[in-house]
Amino acid sequence: MAFAMSALRANLLRTLLSLLGVTVGIFAIIAVFTMVDSLELNIRQSMSFLGDKVLRVQKWPWIFEGKYPWYKFVNRPVSSVKDFKYLEKNLQNAQAISLFASKEGRLVKHGNNSMDDVNVTGITFYFNQVSDVRLKEGRYFTQRETENNSRFAVIGQDMAKTLFPDQSPIGQSISVKGKRFSVIGVMEKQGENLIGAPSNDITCLIPYPAFAEMYPVNAGWIEPVICIKGKKTDPGLQWLEGEVRGLMRNRRGLKSFEDDNFAINRPEMIAKAITGIFDAVSLAGAIIGSFSILVGGFGIANIMFVSVKERTSIIGIQKSLGARNSFILNQFLFEAVFLSLIGGLAGLLLVSSLTLIPMDDFKIVLTAGNIVTGLLLSAGIGLISGLAPAIHAAGLNPVDAIRSK
């Protein structure tokens, strides 16, 4: 190690130029991995509104598998309050169940202040257990309020700031389609998400009966969704999914030979599709970055051959004083690996600088796994690039090596 480090310090400029190729290669590969991982992480966080360990009973499936006549989907009935009540009464493997429906692009007013493009969502009591609802101020609905046609609302941060810029919204009233609602809670700031889903910041939650009165399901493109949260004792939600399918088929009177006229959607469907896309992008990035790594490896191998040539006489002296071939071999291998590791660390430092770029809607994260991957790649390139020069140095005849001076 001492010989390797002294050799690198003795030729500092050459060392810096040699590790440049590895630096660029490691930066290219790890930057791609980091950006892909960060994109996947941000998209998964953006999907938090779908809830964790939940199933959604809907008219349309999220992913179409194979060929299926479109008219069969169109003619399917939407989830109804009766479906929801039936499942709520009979499900044994559910931790919580909720029915909700949304109408986007609505206008909400308070006095002279107004906000359009609001997402008005009608919910039942356990909606906060099947979806991501975090309150910053006020309270959530009571069960009696959600079961009756109560005029209460929980609003998002952007709505609170727009409609009530200089005062607390709690206890104040808002107007939704001419109906007055009293604000009882304000949700935490969520921010924009990468998949274009409605943010809680522009969402107004109201009891489902009040929503259904203002926006009838049969009037317009409104699809109620039954959302069911599974128990921890059912990790894959297989028991829950089987129970839901059986109860829904029984509720709708489907015969054994008839297809389901409903869809059971899972957030994992989207996550699986996203993971497949990102795996392909990561592979493409790795292939592109590997060319830079290859160039860096050839550069290190070339410099190591030059180093062997310059130190041939020293190698002869070391061998004449009793140095074994393994000592000479390790001396140059250490030098190549150190050289490559320094380049890898420099590349990782460049990648880490990307995480300092301020972005509100996209957070770049350099994971420990990518750091380890970068270091292992650097060490591997150094080992492979230095192997041939090291073997050549170890195989030199001591007498010929001394005379080469």
C-alpha positions in Angstrom: 0.0 0.0 0.0 2.8 2.4 0.9 4.5 1.7 -2.5 1.3 2.2 -4.3 0.4 5.5 -2.6 3.9 6.9 -3.1 3.8 6.1 -6.8 0.5 7.9 -7.2 1.8 11.0 -5.3 5.0 11.0 -7.4 2.9 11.3 -10.6 0.1 13.5 -9.4 -0.9 15.0 -12.8 -0.8 11.6 -14.5 -2.9 10.2 -11.7 -5.5 13.0 -12.1 -5.8 12.5 -15.8 -6.0 8.7 -15.4 -8.9 8.8 -12.9 -10.9 11.2 -15.1 -12.3 8.5 -17.2 -13.4 6.5 -14.2 -14.9 9.6 -12.6 -17.0 10.3 -15.7 -18.0 6.6 -16.0 -19.1 6.2 -12.4 -20.9 9.6 -12.5 -22.8 8.5 -15.6 -23.9 5.2 -14.2 -24.7 6.2 -10.6 -26.4 9.4 -11.8 -28.7 7.4 -14.0 -29.4 4.9 -11.1 -29.9 7.8 -8.7 -32.3 9.7 -11.0 -34.3 6.6 -11.7 -34.5 5.6 -8.0 -35.5 9.2 -7.1 -38.1 9.3 -9.8 -39.6 6.0 -8.7 -39.5 7.2 -5.0 -41.2 10.4 -5.9 -43.9 8.7 -8.0 -44.6 6.2 -5.2 -44.9 9.0 -2.7 -47.2 10.8 -5.1 -49.4 7.6 -5.0 -49.8 7.8 -1.3 -53.3 9.1 -1.8 -54.2 5.6 -2.9 -53.5 4.3 0.5 -51.5 1.3 1.8 -52.7 -2.3 1.7 -56.0 -1.4 0.1 -58.3 -2.7 -2.6 -60.5 -0.6 -4.8 -63.8 -1.9 -6.2 -64.6 0.1 -9.3 -66.2 -0.1 -12.7 -62.9 0.2 -14.7 -59.7 -1.7 -14.2 -56.5 0.3 -14.0 -54.6 -2.1 -16.3 -56.1 -3.9 -19.2 -54.8 -7.5 -19.7 -55.3 -9.0 -23.2 -58.1 -8.1 -25.5 -61.5 -7.3 -24.0 -64.6 -5.8 -25.7 -64.8 -2.2 -24.6 -68.6 -2.3 -24.5 -68.5 -4.8 -21.6 -66.7 -2.2 -19.5 -69.0 0.6 -20.6 -72.1 -1.4 -19.6 -70.8 -2.3 -16.2 -72.7 -0.7 -13.3 -70.8 1.7 -11.0 -70.2 0.9 -7.3 -73.2 2.0 -5.4 -74.2 2.8 -1.8 -76.0 -0.5 -1.6 -72.8 -2.3 -2.7 -70.9 -0.5 -0.1 -73.4 -1.2 2.7 -73.5 -4.9 1.7 -69.7 -5.2 1.8 -69.5 -3.2 5.1 -71.9 -5.6 6.7 -70.5 -8.9 5.4 -66.7 -8.5 5.1 -64.7 -10.4 7.7 -61.1 -9.7 6.5 -61.4 -5.9 6.2 -59.9 -3.5 8.7 -61.8 -0.5 7.3 -64.1 0.3 4.3 -65.1 3.5 2.7 -67.1 4.9 -0.2 -66.1 8.1 -2.0 -66.7 9.9 -5.2 -65.1 13.1 -6.6 -66.0 15.9 -8.9 -63.1 18.0 -10.2 -63.1 21.6 -11.5 -65.6 23.0 -9.0 -65.9 26.5 -7.8 -65.8 27.2 -4.0 -66.5 30.6 -2.5 -66.1 32.5 0.7 -67.4 36.1 0.7 -65.5 37.9 -2.1 -62.8 35.2 -2.3 -63.2 32.2 -4.6 -61.2 29.3 -6.0 -62.0 27.3 -9.1 -60.6 23.9 -10.2 -61.3 22.5 -6.7 -61.6 18.7 -6.3 -64.8 18.2 -4.2 -64.9 14.7 -2.7 -67.8 13.0 -0.9 -66.6 10.5 1.7 -67.9 8.1 4.3 -66.5 7.9 7.9 -63.5 5.6 7.5 -62.0 7.4 4.5 -59.1 8.7 6.6 -58.1 5.1 7.3 -58.1 3.9 3.7 -56.5 7.1 2.3 -53.9 9.7 3.3 -55.7 12.4 5.2 -53.5 14.4 7.6 -55.0 17.3 9.5 -53.0 20.4 10.4 -55.8 22.2 12.1 -59.3 21.4 13.4 -60.8 17.9 13.4 -62.1 15.1 11.2 -65.8 14.2 10.7 -67.8 12.2 13.2 -69.6 9.1 12.0 -73.0 10.8 12.5 -71.9 13.7 10.3 -70.8 11.5 7.4 -74.0 9.3 7.6 -76.3 12.3 7.5 -76.6 15.1 5.0 -74.4 17.3 7.2 -73.0 20.6 5.9 -69.4 20.2 7.2 -66.1 20.3 5.2 -62.4 19.6 5.6 -60.4 21.6 3.1 -56.8 21.7 1.8 -54.0 24.1 2.4 -54.3 26.0 -0.8 -58.0 26.5 -0.4 -57.5 27.7 3.2 -54.9 30.3 2.1 -57.0 31.5 -0.9 -60.4 31.7 0.7 -59.2 32.7 4.2 -55.9 34.6 3.6 -55.8 36.5 7.0 -57.9 34.3 9.3 -58.4 30.7 10.5 -60.9 28.8 8.4 -62.2 26.8 11.3 -65.8 27.7 12.0 -66.1 29.8 8.8 -68.4 28.8 6.0 -67.8 28.1 2.3 -70.2 27.8 -0.6 -70.1 24.7 -2.9 -72.6 24.8 -5.7 -74.8 27.2 -3.8 -74.7 25.0 -0.6 -73.1 26.4 2.6 -70.6 24.2 4.5 -68.9 24.9 7.8 -65.2 24.3 7.8 -64.1 21.9 10.6 -60.6 21.0 9.5 -57.6 21.9 7.3 -55.3 19.2 5.9 -51.5 19.4 5.9 -49.6 20.8 2.9 -49.1 18.0 0.4 -47.6 19.8 -2.6 -47.7 18.8 -6.3 -47.3 15.2 -7.3 -45.6 13.7 -10.4 -48.5 11.7 -11.7 -51.0 14.5 -12.0 -53.4 13.2 -9.4 -55.5 15.8 -7.5 -53.6 17.1 -4.5 -55.1 17.4 -1.1 -54.2 21.1 -1.2 -57.0 21.7 -3.6 -59.4 19.1 -2.2 -62.6 19.8 -0.3 -63.9 16.7 1.7 -67.6 16.6 2.5 -70.0 13.9 3.7 -71.1 11.5 0.9 -74.9 12.1 1.3 -74.3 15.8 0.7 -72.1 15.1 -2.3 -74.6 12.7 -3.8 -77.4 15.3 -3.4 -75.4 18.0 -5.3 -73.7 15.6 -7.9 -76.0 12.6 -8.7 -74.0 9.6 -9.9 -76.2 9.2 -12.9 -75.7 12.8 -14.0 -72.2 13.1 -15.4 -69.0 11.1 -15.3 -68.9 10.3 -11.6 -67.7 6.9 -10.5 -68.1 6.1 -6.8 -65.2 3.9 -5.5 -65.4 1.4 -2.7 -62.0 1.4 -0.9 -61.2 -1.5 1.5 -58.2 -1.7 3.8 -56.9 -5.1 4.6 -55.6 -6.5 7.9 -51.9 -7.1 8.8 -52.6 -10.8 9.1 -53.3 -10.9 5.3 -50.0 -9.6 3.8 -50.9 -10.3 0.1 -54.6 -9.4 0.6 -55.4 -12.7 -1.0 -58.1 -13.6 1.5 -59.6 -10.1 1.3 -59.6 -10.1 -2.5 -61.3 -13.5 -2.7 -63.9 -12.5 -0.1 -64.6 -9.2 -1.9 -65.0 -10.9 -5.3 -67.3 -13.6 -3.9 -69.5 -11.1 -2.1 -69.7 -8.7 -5.1 -70.7 -11.5 -7.4 -73.3 -12.7 -5.0 -74.6 -9.1 -4.5 -75.0 -8.6 -8.3 -76.4 -12.0 -8.9 -73.7 -13.2 -11.3 -73.8 -16.9 -12.3 -70.7 -19.1 -12.2 -70.2 -18.8 -16.0 -70.5 -15.0 -16.1 -67.5 -12.7 -15.9 -67.1 -10.1 -13.2 -68.9 -6.9 -13.9 -66.6 -5.0 -11.6 -62.9 -4.5 -11.2 -60.7 -5.0 -8.0 -57.8 -2.6 -8.4 -54.6 -2.6 -6.3 -52.0 0.2 -6.0 -49.4 -2.5 -6.6 -50.6 -2.8 -10.2 -49.3 0.7 -10.9 -46.2 0.2 -8.8 -45.4 -3.1 -10.7 -45.8 -1.4 -14.1 -43.7 1.6 -12.9 -41.0 -0.8 -11.6 -40.8 -2.6 -15.0 -40.4 0.7 -16.9 -37.7 1.9 -14.5 -35.8 -1.4 -14.7 -35.5 -0.9 -18.5 -34.4 2.7 -18.1 -31.8 1.6 -15.5 -30.5 -1.1 -17.8 -30.2 1.4 -20.7 -28.4 3.9 -18.4 -26.0 1.2 -17.2 -25.1 0.2 -20.8 -24.5 3.8 -21.8 -22.4 4.5 -18.7 -20.4 1.2 -19.1 -18.8 2.7 -22.3 -17.4 5.5 -20.2 -16.2 3.0 -17.6 -14.6 1.0 -20.4 -12.7 4.0 -21.6 -11.6 4.8 -18.1 -10.5 1.2 -17.6 -8.3 1.3 -20.7 -6.8 4.5 -19.5 -5.9 3.0 -16.2 -4.4 -0.1 -17.9 -2.3 2.1 -20.2 -1.0 4.2 -17.4 -0.1 1.1 -15.3 1.9 -0.3 -18.2 3.7 3.0 -18.4 4.3 2.9 -14.7 5.7 -0.7 -15.0 8.0 0.5 -17.7 9.3 3.4 -15.7 9.9 1.3 -12.6 11.4 -1.8 -14.2 14.8 -1.3 -12.7 13.2 -0.7 -9.2 11.3 -4.0 -9.7 14.6 -5.8 -10.5 16.2 -4.3 -7.3 13.2 -5.4 -5.2 13.3 -8.9 -6.6 17.1 -9.1 -6.0 16.6 -8.2 -2.4 14.1 -11.0 -1.9 10.7 -9.6 -3.0 8.3 -12.3 -4.0 6.2 -12.1 -7.2 3.1 -11.7 -5.1 4.6 -8.6 -3.5 5.2 -7.0 -7.0 1.8 -8.2 -8.2 0.0 -6.7 -5.2 2.0 -3.5 -5.4 0.6 -2.6 -8.9 -2.8 -4.0 -8.2 -3.2 -1.8 -5.2 -2.1 1.2 -7.2 -4.7 0.5 -10.0 -7.5 -0.1 -7.4 -6.6 3.0 -5.5 -6.5 5.0 -8.7 -9.9 3.7 -9.7 -11.5 4.2 -6.3 -10.4 7.8 -6.2 -12.0 8.3 -9.5 -15.2 6.5 -8.3 -15.3 8.7 -5.1 -15.0 11.8 -7.3 -17.9 10.6 -9.5 -20.0 9.9 -6.4 -19.2 13.4 -5.1 -20.5 14.8 -8.4 -23.7 12.8 -8.1 -24.2 13.9 -4.5 -24.0 17.5 -5.6 -27.1 16.8 -7.7 -29.0 16.2 -4.4 -28.3 19.9 -3.4 -30.3 21.3 -6.3 -33.5 22.8 -4.8 -36.6 21.4 -6.4 -40.0 21.5 -4.9 -41.8 18.8 -6.8 -38.8 16.4 -7.2 -36.4 15.2 -4.6 -33.1 13.6 -5.6 -31.9 11.0 -3.2 -28.5 9.2 -3.4 -29.1 5.9 -1.6 -26.5 3.8 0.3 -27.1 1.0 -2.3 -26.0 3.3 -5.1 -22.9 4.5 -3.2 -21.9 0.8 -2.6 -22.5 0.0 -6.2 -20.3 2.9 -7.3 -17.5 1.9 -5.0 -17.7 -1.8 -6.0 -17.7 -0.8 -9.7 -14.6 1.4 -9.2 -12.7 -1.3 -7.3 -13.7 -3.9 -10.0 -12.5 -1.7 -12.9 -9.3 -1.0 -11.1 -8.7 -4.7 -10.4 -9.4 -5.7 -14.0 -7.4 -2.9 -15.5 -4.4 -3.4 -13.3 -4.3 -7.2 -13.6 -2.4 -7.5 -16.9 0.3 -4.8 -16.0 0.7 -6.4 -12.5 1.2 -9.9 -13.9 3.7 -8.5 -16.4 5.6 -6.7 -13.6 5.6 -9.8 -11.4 7.0 -12.0 -14.2 10.0 -9.8 -15.0 13.5 -11.4 -14.7 15.4 -9.5 -11.9 18.7 -9.4 -13.8 17.0 -8.1 -17.0 15.0 -5.7 -15.1 18.0 -4.1 -13.4 19.9 -3.9 -16.7 16.9 -2.0 -18.3 18.0 1.2 -16.6 
